[in-house]
């Protein structure tokens, strides 16, 4: 490689713009859907271990579900806005709590994603919109009602996943997680 001359005509040391670029493999991003289930923490631990061992990152998605119909009257909109703001503050507290855990377990800062709407729809929209997400990590429920509503939906054939999905048994211990990651 020849070096570009500096202003005086002498060759300069290669710098970032002149140096050849290296092609890096993309960073693997493990997406975890944050909810209040006990098995979600197993999915989070799994994603953190995989991210740490593969040089990847963890993305946390929290969806604030909007169950209530909008209050139509003008005088009630301030109340509705206040309720939405309080829900957002609670959501931010939850996602930040898990973000601290990701930093401790994975050793990197997580990608924080906060959305409002239907959980299924927002998850699927995110996967469609964000090509950098590599793998969706969910944990199966340990209860008798099946693996959980999100896993049941995603595996029902109603939707074709654009990325791989890892389903971790929600009953795995830390030792078992270490063994498989």
Secondary structure, DSSP 8 states (H G I E B T S, - for coil): ----B-TTSSB----TTTS---------EEEEEE-S-STHHHHHHHHHHHHHHHT-EEEEEEEE---S----SHHHHHHHHHHHHHHHHHHHHHHHHHHHHHHHHHSS--EEEEEES-HHHHHHHHHHH-TT--EEEEEE--STT-S-HHHHHHTTTSS--SSEEEEEETT--HHHHHHH-
